[in-house]
Amino acid sequence: MSNLSIENLSGRAQIETDMGPLAGGNGVASEARVAREMEAQGLQATRVDAGTGAGTPTFGHLLERSLEDVNRAQVEANTAIKEMVAGRSKNIHETMLTLERADTSLKMMMQVRNKILDAYREIMRMQV
């Protein structure tokens, strides 16, 4: 996974005085510049259609999809446990793999939640 930071980007990309929509500049050009830099770093940059806004899912949609995946893993683990206890499944290895997959996905989602809350608190501490 590529480590994107201001230091990494400033070394490879020419920093322009146009700060995009924050400074009243051209937001489309700023987005195109970010997309080019992402592609140069080997990341996938999905282009957004300016007319419809379609192309890249929003952060909310990505978060919602991730929560659904974690919930699905938890339900599968619960079902695997019930099958094992009821005696309908004798495969303890698959049951344990399902449990570990659900546990790992839940732990990761909790870390993402913690990072989001930390970022929110940091933004709220900023002085305007």
Secondary structure, DSSP 4 states (H G I P E B T S, - for coil): -----HHHHHHHSPPPS--GGGGTS-HHHHHHHHHHHHHHTT---PPPPTTT--SS--HHHHHHHHHHHHHHHHHHHHHHHHHHHHTS---HHHHHHHHHHHHHHHHHHHHHHHHHHHHHHHHHH---
